[in-house]
């Protein structure tokens, strides 16, 4: 949660002070956020799989978040 919060604050400040940012750059930042958020969910699903009944949901959300992050970052690079 802390990593996501710091990342969102950085994105907000960057967009606030660089208001001429293009949509592609904003999508790149969304991709980075999605990748980090997916990695967090993947870690939670692996770490607490013995204690939680919904760990499969965390694993699935983590994998899809990472795929979505790579997709958005790939759009930025090409």
Biopython code that builds the backbone (N, CA, C, O; Angstrom):
import numpy as np
from Bio.PDB.StructureBuilder import StructureBuilder

atoms = [
    (1, "UNK", "N", (0.837, -1.188, 0.000)),
    (1, "UNK", "CA", (0.000, 0.000, 0.000)),
    (1, "UNK", "C", (0.878, 1.246, 0.000)),
    (1, "UNK", "O", (0.556, 2.239, -0.653)),
    (2, "UNK", "N", (1.975, 1.193, 0.725)),
    (2, "UNK", "CA", (2.868, 2.352, 0.793)),
    (2, "UNK", "C", (3.502, 2.628, -0.570)),
    (2, "UNK", "O", (3.602, 3.780, -0.993)),
    (3, "UNK", "N", (3.929, 1.566, -1.254)),
    (3, "UNK", "CA", (4.549, 1.743, -2.568)),
    (3, "UNK", "C", (3.535, 2.333, -3.550)),
    (3, "UNK", "O", (3.868, 3.233, -4.321)),
    (4, "UNK", "N", (2.318, 1.835, -3.523)),
    (4, "UNK", "CA", (1.280, 2.368, -4.411)),
    (4, "UNK", "C", (0.982, 3.825, -4.099)),
    (4, "UNK", "O", (0.803, 4.633, -5.010)),
    (5, "UNK", "N", (0.929, 4.159, -2.835)),
    (5, "UNK", "CA", (0.662, 5.539, -2.436)),
    (5, "UNK", "C", (1.757, 6.492, -2.873)),
    (5, "UNK", "O", (1.476, 7.576, -3.385)),
    (6, "UNK", "N", (3.006, 6.095, -2.673)),
    (6, "UNK", "CA", (4.128, 6.939, -3.095)),
    (6, "UNK", "C", (4.128, 7.098, -4.610)),
    (6, "UNK", "O", (4.373, 8.188, -5.127)),
    (7, "UNK", "N", (3.853, 6.003, -5.319)),
    (7, "UNK", "CA", (3.810, 6.061, -6.774)),
    (7, "UNK", "C", (2.687, 6.975, -7.258)),
    (7, "UNK", "O", (2.888, 7.745, -8.197)),
    (8, "UNK", "N", (1.518, 6.906, -6.641)),
    (8, "UNK", "CA", (0.411, 7.771, -7.047)),
    (8, "UNK", "C", (0.679, 9.238, -6.723)),
    (8, "UNK", "O", (0.289, 10.116, -7.493)),
    (9, "UNK", "N", (1.335, 9.520, -5.600)),
    (9, "UNK", "CA", (1.698, 10.898, -5.278)),
    (9, "UNK", "C", (2.695, 11.435, -6.293)),
    (9, "UNK", "O", (2.585, 12.580, -6.731)),
    (10, "UNK", "N", (3.673, 10.605, -6.671)),
    (10, "UNK", "CA", (4.660, 11.019, -7.673)),
    (10, "UNK", "C", (3.990, 11.270, -9.019)),
    (10, "UNK", "O", (4.311, 12.243, -9.702)),
    (11, "UNK", "N", (3.071, 10.408, -9.398)),
    (11, "UNK", "CA", (2.357, 10.597, -10.667)),
    (11, "UNK", "C", (1.534, 11.879, -10.622)),
    (11, "UNK", "O", (1.534, 12.647, -11.584)),
    (12, "UNK", "N", (0.845, 12.114, -9.532)),
    (12, "UNK", "CA", (0.038, 13.328, -9.410)),
    (12, "UNK", "C", (0.877, 14.594, -9.465)),
    (12, "UNK", "O", (0.501, 15.559, -10.130)),
    (13, "UNK", "N", (2.012, 14.598, -8.770)),
    (13, "UNK", "CA", (2.882, 15.773, -8.815)),
    (13, "UNK", "C", (3.494, 15.973, -10.193)),
    (13, "UNK", "O", (3.632, 17.105, -10.657)),
    (14, "UNK", "N", (3.856, 14.888, -10.841)),
    (14, "UNK", "CA", (4.436, 14.992, -12.175)),
    (14, "UNK", "C", (3.427, 15.551, -13.169)),
    (14, "UNK", "O", (3.771, 16.395, -13.997)),
    (15, "UNK", "N", (2.202, 15.092, -13.093)),
    (15, "UNK", "CA", (1.170, 15.591, -14.003)),
    (15, "UNK", "C", (0.780, 17.024, -13.634)),
    (15, "UNK", "O", (0.452, 17.821, -14.513)),
    (16, "UNK", "N", (0.812, 17.356, -12.342)),
    (16, "UNK", "CA", (0.480, 18.710, -11.910)),
    (16, "UNK", "C", (1.483, 19.720, -12.448)),
    (16, "UNK", "O", (1.094, 20.775, -12.948)),
    (17, "UNK", "N", (2.770, 19.407, -12.348)),
    (17, "UNK", "CA", (3.787, 20.355, -12.779)),
    (17, "UNK", "C", (4.138, 20.235, -14.257)),
    (17, "UNK", "O", (4.730, 21.151, -14.827)),
    (18, "UNK", "N", (3.784, 19.123, -14.879)),
    (18, "UNK", "CA", (4.056, 18.937, -16.299)),
    (18, "UNK", "C", (2.719, 18.724, -17.009)),
    (18, "UNK", "O", (2.429, 17.632, -17.498)),
    (19, "UNK", "N", (1.926, 19.765, -17.056)),
    (19, "UNK", "CA", (0.566, 19.643, -17.581)),
    (19, "UNK", "C", (0.523, 19.435, -19.082)),
    (19, "UNK", "O", (-0.545, 19.147, -19.624)),
    (20, "UNK", "N", (1.633, 19.569, -19.765)),
    (20, "UNK", "CA", (1.640, 19.329, -21.206)),
    (20, "UNK", "C", (1.940, 17.869, -21.532)),
    (20, "UNK", "O", (2.261, 17.541, -22.674)),
    (21, "UNK", "N", (1.838, 16.997, -20.540)),
    (21, "UNK", "CA", (2.091, 15.574, -20.766)),
    (21, "UNK", "C", (1.079, 15.010, -21.740)),
    (21, "UNK", "O", (-0.088, 15.399, -21.755)),
    (22, "UNK", "N", (1.546, 14.102, -22.535)),
    (22, "UNK", "CA", (0.651, 13.505, -23.520)),
    (22, "UNK", "C", (-0.081, 12.322, -22.904)),
    (22, "UNK", "O", (0.253, 11.854, -21.816)),
    (23, "UNK", "N", (-1.066, 11.864, -23.615)),
    (23, "UNK", "CA", (-1.843, 10.713, -23.165)),
    (23, "UNK", "C", (-0.979, 9.457, -23.094)),
    (23, "UNK", "O", (-1.203, 8.590, -22.250)),
    (24, "UNK", "N", (-0.003, 9.366, -23.973)),
    (24, "UNK", "CA", (0.876, 8.201, -23.986)),
    (24, "UNK", "C", (1.683, 8.131, -22.695)),
    (24, "UNK", "O", (1.854, 7.051, -22.130)),
    (25, "UNK", "N", (2.177, 9.262, -22.229)),
    (25, "UNK", "CA", (2.940, 9.283, -20.996)),
    (25, "UNK", "C", (2.067, 8.913, -19.804)),
    (25, "UNK", "O", (2.512, 8.197, -18.908)),
    (26, "UNK", "N", (0.834, 9.394, -19.788)),
    (26, "UNK", "CA", (-0.082, 9.062, -18.698)),
    (26, "UNK", "C", (-0.401, 7.567, -18.718)),
    (26, "UNK", "O", (-0.494, 6.941, -17.661)),
    (27, "UNK", "N", (-0.572, 6.987, -19.917)),
    (27, "UNK", "CA", (-0.800, 5.546, -20.014)),
    (27, "UNK", "C", (0.418, 4.757, -19.548)),
    (27, "UNK", "O", (0.273, 3.687, -18.956)),
    (28, "UNK", "N", (1.603, 5.268, -19.807)),
    (28, "UNK", "CA", (2.817, 4.620, -19.320)),
    (28, "UNK", "C", (2.830, 4.602, -17.792)),
    (28, "UNK", "O", (3.193, 3.593, -17.187)),
    (29, "UNK", "N", (2.439, 5.707, -17.171)),
    (29, "UNK", "CA", (2.389, 5.757, -15.714)),
    (29, "UNK", "C", (1.325, 4.815, -15.160)),
    (29, "UNK", "O", (1.527, 4.189, -14.119)),
    (30, "UNK", "N", (0.202, 4.717, -15.848)),
    (30, "UNK", "CA", (-0.841, 3.765, -15.445)),
    (30, "UNK", "C", (-0.315, 2.338, -15.556)),
    (30, "UNK", "O", (-0.616, 1.497, -14.709)),
    (31, "UNK", "N", (0.467, 2.063, -16.596)),
    (31, "UNK", "CA", (1.068, 0.746, -16.757)),
    (31, "UNK", "C", (2.030, 0.411, -15.629)),
    (31, "UNK", "O", (2.036, -0.713, -15.128)),
    (32, "UNK", "N", (2.838, 1.374, -15.231)),
    (32, "UNK", "CA", (3.757, 1.149, -14.117)),
    (32, "UNK", "C", (2.973, 0.885, -12.835)),
    (32, "UNK", "O", (3.301, -0.027, -12.076)),
    (33, "UNK", "N", (1.942, 1.684, -12.599)),
    (33, "UNK", "CA", (1.125, 1.480, -11.402)),
    (33, "UNK", "C", (0.454, 0.113, -11.422)),
    (33, "UNK", "O", (0.406, -0.571, -10.399)),
    (34, "UNK", "N", (-0.060, -0.286, -12.574)),
    (34, "UNK", "CA", (-0.713, -1.588, -12.680)),
    (34, "UNK", "C", (0.283, -2.717, -12.446)),
    (34, "UNK", "O", (-0.051, -3.715, -11.807)),
    (35, "UNK", "N", (1.490, -2.571, -12.955)),
    (35, "UNK", "CA", (2.527, -3.576, -12.744)),
    (35, "UNK", "C", (2.873, -3.706, -11.264)),
    (35, "UNK", "O", (2.976, -4.818, -10.746)),
    (36, "UNK", "N", (3.052, -2.585, -10.587)),
    (36, "UNK", "CA", (3.388, -2.603, -9.151)),
    (36, "UNK", "C", (2.233, -3.186, -8.351)),
    (36, "UNK", "O", (2.450, -3.987, -7.442)),
    (37, "UNK", "N", (1.015, -2.793, -8.681)),
    (37, "UNK", "CA", (-0.150, -3.294, -7.969)),
    (37, "UNK", "C", (-0.330, -4.804, -8.203)),
    (37, "UNK", "O", (-0.685, -5.537, -7.280)),
    (38, "UNK", "N", (-0.086, -5.257, -9.424)),
    (38, "UNK", "CA", (-0.157, -6.684, -9.719)),
    (38, "UNK", "C", (0.911, -7.467, -8.981)),
    (38, "UNK", "O", (0.657, -8.574, -8.506)),
    (39, "UNK", "N", (2.109, -6.899, -8.881)),
    (39, "UNK", "CA", (3.182, -7.569, -8.140)),
    (39, "UNK", "C", (2.840, -7.669, -6.657)),
    (39, "UNK", "O", (3.148, -8.674, -6.016)),
    (40, "UNK", "N", (2.208, -6.639, -6.112)),
    (40, "UNK", "CA", (1.776, -6.691, -4.715)),
    (40, "UNK", "C", (0.761, -7.809, -4.498)),
    (40, "UNK", "O", (0.866, -8.569, -3.535)),
    (41, "UNK", "N", (-0.210, -7.909, -5.384)),
    (41, "UNK", "CA", (-1.234, -8.951, -5.251)),
    (41, "UNK", "C", (-0.632, -10.342, -5.435)),
    (41, "UNK", "O", (-1.013, -11.285, -4.741)),
    (42, "UNK", "N", (0.293, -10.462, -6.355)),
    (42, "UNK", "CA", (0.949, -11.751, -6.564)),
    (42, "UNK", "C", (1.739, -12.154, -5.325)),
    (42, "UNK", "O", (1.709, -13.316, -4.921)),
    (43, "UNK", "N", (2.434, -11.219, -4.728)),
    (43, "UNK", "CA", (3.183, -11.492, -3.507)),
    (43, "UNK", "C", (2.239, -11.885, -2.369)),
    (43, "UNK", "O", (2.523, -12.821, -1.622)),
    (44, "UNK", "N", (1.130, -11.179, -2.237)),
    (44, "UNK", "CA", (0.169, -11.504, -1.171)),
    (44, "UNK", "C", (-0.426, -12.888, -1.388)),
    (44, "UNK", "O", (-0.616, -13.634, -0.428)),
    (45, "UNK", "N", (-0.721, -13.241, -2.631)),
    (45, "UNK", "CA", (-1.290, -14.560, -2.904)),
    (45, "UNK", "C", (-0.319, -15.678, -2.611)),
    (45, "UNK", "O", (-0.722, -16.738, -2.132)),
    (46, "UNK", "N", (0.963, -15.460, -2.894)),
    (46, "UNK", "CA", (1.969, -16.487, -2.624)),
    (46, "UNK", "C", (2.291, -16.554, -1.139)),
    (46, "UNK", "O", (2.407, -17.641, -0.573)),
    (47, "UNK", "N", (2.436, -15.385, -0.506)),
    (47, "UNK", "CA", (2.857, -15.339, 0.894)),
    (47, "UNK", "C", (1.798, -15.921, 1.837)),
    (47, "UNK", "O", (2.143, -16.627, 2.784)),
    (48, "UNK", "N", (0.532, -15.638, 1.595)),
    (48, "UNK", "CA", (-0.520, -16.027, 2.530)),
    (48, "UNK", "C", (-1.431, -17.110, 1.972)),
    (48, "UNK", "O", (-2.601, -17.174, 2.350)),
    (49, "UNK", "N", (-0.936, -17.950, 1.095)),
    (49, "UNK", "CA", (-1.792, -18.973, 0.482)),
    (49, "UNK", "C", (-2.255, -20.022, 1.487)),
    (49, "UNK", "O", (-3.281, -20.664, 1.261)),
    (50, "UNK", "N", (-1.543, -20.215, 2.574)),
    (50, "UNK", "CA", (-1.944, -21.209, 3.579)),
    (50, "UNK", "C", (-2.963, -20.647, 4.573)),
    (50, "UNK", "O", (-3.645, -21.410, 5.258)),
    (51, "UNK", "N", (-3.067, -19.319, 4.654)),
    (51, "UNK", "CA", (-3.923, -18.707, 5.650)),
    (51, "UNK", "C", (-5.225, -18.154, 5.091)),
    (51, "UNK", "O", (-6.177, -17.928, 5.838)),
    (52, "UNK", "N", (-5.272, -17.937, 3.790)),
    (52, "UNK", "CA", (-6.445, -17.296, 3.204)),
    (52, "UNK", "C", (-7.126, -18.235, 2.219)),
    (52, "UNK", "O", (-6.464, -18.978, 1.494)),
    (53, "UNK", "N", (-8.439, -18.195, 2.201)),
    (53, "UNK", "CA", (-9.195, -18.984, 1.231)),
    (53, "UNK", "C", (-9.194, -18.326, -0.142)),
    (53, "UNK", "O", (-9.373, -19.003, -1.155)),
    (54, "UNK", "N", (-8.993, -17.020, -0.183)),
    (54, "UNK", "CA", (-9.083, -16.283, -1.448)),
    (54, "UNK", "C", (-7.713, -16.032, -2.064)),
    (54, "UNK", "O", (-7.556, -15.090, -2.840)),
    (55, "UNK", "N", (-6.727, -16.844, -1.741)),
    (55, "UNK", "CA", (-5.387, -16.584, -2.279)),
    (55, "UNK", "C", (-5.338, -16.788, -3.788)),
    (55, "UNK", "O", (-4.524, -16.160, -4.465)),
    (56, "UNK", "N", (-6.196, -17.657, -4.330)),
    (56, "UNK", "CA", (-6.224, -17.839, -5.785)),
    (56, "UNK", "C", (-6.674, -16.551, -6.479)),
    (56, "UNK", "O", (-6.210, -16.234, -7.574)),
    (57, "UNK", "N", (-7.574, -15.817, -5.838)),
    (57, "UNK", "CA", (-8.041, -14.561, -6.408)),
    (57, "UNK", "C", (-6.910, -13.541, -6.433)),
    (57, "UNK", "O", (-6.762, -12.794, -7.400)),
    (58, "UNK", "N", (-6.114, -13.512, -5.372)),
    (58, "UNK", "CA", (-4.972, -12.604, -5.342)),
    (58, "UNK", "C", (-3.957, -12.978, -6.415)),
    (58, "UNK", "O", (-3.399, -12.102, -7.076)),
    (59, "UNK", "N", (-3.716, -14.268, -6.589)),
    (59, "UNK", "CA", (-2.779, -14.705, -7.624)),
    (59, "UNK", "C", (-3.274, -14.322, -9.007)),
    (59, "UNK", "O", (-2.497, -13.855, -9.841)),
    (60, "UNK", "N", (-4.554, -14.516, -9.254)),
    (60, "UNK", "CA", (-5.132, -14.191, -10.550)),
    (60, "UNK", "C", (-5.097, -12.686, -10.811)),
    (60, "UNK", "O", (-4.747, -12.247, -11.907)),
    (61, "UNK", "N", (-5.460, -11.903, -9.800)),
    (61, "UNK", "CA", (-5.410, -10.450, -9.943)),
    (61, "UNK", "C", (-3.990, -9.970, -10.144)),
    (61, "UNK", "O", (-3.752, -9.020, -10.890)),
    (62, "UNK", "N", (-3.041, -10.621, -9.484)),
    (62, "UNK", "CA", (-1.644, -10.249, -9.644)),
    (62, "UNK", "C", (-1.135, -10.523, -11.041)),
    (62, "UNK", "O", (-0.461, -9.682, -11.636)),
    (63, "UNK", "N", (-1.453, -11.692, -11.572)),
    (63, "UNK", "CA", (-1.009, -12.039, -12.922)),
    (63, "UNK", "C", (-1.636, -11.110, -13.949)),
    (63, "UNK", "O", (-0.945, -10.628, -14.847)),
    (64, "UNK", "N", (-2.938, -10.850, -13.833)),
    (64, "UNK", "CA", (-3.588, -9.952, -14.788)),
    (64, "UNK", "C", (-3.088, -8.511, -14.647)),
    (64, "UNK", "O", (-2.989, -7.791, -15.641)),
    (65, "UNK", "N", (-2.776, -8.095, -13.436)),
    (65, "UNK", "CA", (-2.224, -6.759, -13.244)),
    (65, "UNK", "C", (-0.860, -6.607, -13.885)),
    (65, "UNK", "O", (-0.569, -5.574, -14.488)),
    (66, "UNK", "N", (-0.021, -7.621, -13.762)),
    (66, "UNK", "CA", (1.297, -7.577, -14.383)),
    (66, "UNK", "C", (1.168, -7.594, -15.905)),
    (66, "UNK", "O", (1.877, -6.862, -16.595)),
    (67, "UNK", "N", (0.274, -8.419, -16.425)),
    (67, "UNK", "CA", (0.063, -8.453, -17.878)),
    (67, "UNK", "C", (-0.444, -7.103, -18.372)),
    (67, "UNK", "O", (0.014, -6.614, -19.405)),
    (68, "UNK", "N", (-1.375, -6.499, -17.654)),
    (68, "UNK", "CA", (-1.894, -5.191, -18.036)),
    (68, "UNK", "C", (-0.806, -4.129, -17.970)),
    (68, "UNK", "O", (-0.737, -3.256, -18.836)),
    (69, "UNK", "N", (0.041, -4.196, -16.955)),
    (69, "UNK", "CA", (1.150, -3.251, -16.855)),
    (69, "UNK", "C", (2.120, -3.384, -18.000)),
    (69, "UNK", "O", (2.564, -2.378, -18.552)),
    (70, "UNK", "N", (2.465, -4.615, -18.374)),
    (70, "UNK", "CA", (3.346, -4.816, -19.523)),
    (70, "UNK", "C", (2.688, -4.326, -20.805)),
    (70, "UNK", "O", (3.362, -3.769, -21.672)),
    (71, "UNK", "N", (1.397, -4.524, -20.933)),
    (71, "UNK", "CA", (0.682, -4.088, -22.133)),
    (71, "UNK", "C", (0.734, -2.571, -22.271)),
    (71, "UNK", "O", (1.032, -2.056, -23.349)),
    (72, "UNK", "N", (0.446, -1.851, -21.186)),
    (72, "UNK", "CA", (0.466, -0.397, -21.252)),
    (72, "UNK", "C", (1.875, 0.134, -21.470)),
    (72, "UNK", "O", (2.063, 1.087, -22.226)),
    (73, "UNK", "N", (2.866, -0.466, -20.823)),
    (73, "UNK", "CA", (4.248, -0.030, -21.029)),
    (73, "UNK", "C", (4.718, -0.373, -22.434)),
    (73, "UNK", "O", (5.516, 0.365, -23.012)),
    (74, "UNK", "N", (4.242, -1.476, -22.993)),
    (74, "UNK", "CA", (4.601, -1.856, -24.353)),
    (74, "UNK", "C", (3.992, -0.876, -25.349)),
    (74, "UNK", "O", (4.608, -0.582, -26.374)),
    (75, "UNK", "N", (2.796, -0.365, -25.069)),
    (75, "UNK", "CA", (2.208, 0.647, -25.940)),
    (75, "UNK", "C", (3.064, 1.908, -25.963)),
    (75, "UNK", "O", (3.173, 2.578, -26.990)),
    (76, "UNK", "N", (3.668, 2.220, -24.826)),
    (76, "UNK", "CA", (4.499, 3.420, -24.746)),
    (76, "UNK", "C", (5.799, 3.243, -25.525)),
    (76, "UNK", "O", (6.269, 4.183, -26.166)),
    (77, "UNK", "N", (6.377, 2.058, -25.477)),
    (77, "UNK", "CA", (7.670, 1.837, -26.107)),
    (77, "UNK", "C", (7.577, 1.727, -27.619)),
    (77, "UNK", "O", (8.530, 2.066, -28.320)),
    (78, "UNK", "N", (6.449, 1.261, -28.133)),
    (78, "UNK", "CA", (6.317, 1.113, -29.578)),
    (78, "UNK", "C", (5.335, 2.105, -30.064)),
    (78, "UNK", "O", (5.060, 2.167, -31.262)),
]
sb = StructureBuilder()
sb.init_structure("model")
sb.init_model(0)
sb.init_chain("A")
sb.init_seg("    ")
for serial, (resi, resn, name, xyz) in enumerate(atoms, 1):
    if name == "N":
        sb.init_residue(resn, " ", resi, " ")
    sb.init_atom(name, np.array(xyz, "f"), 0.0, 1.0, " ", f" {name:<3s}", serial, name[0])
structure = sb.get_structure()
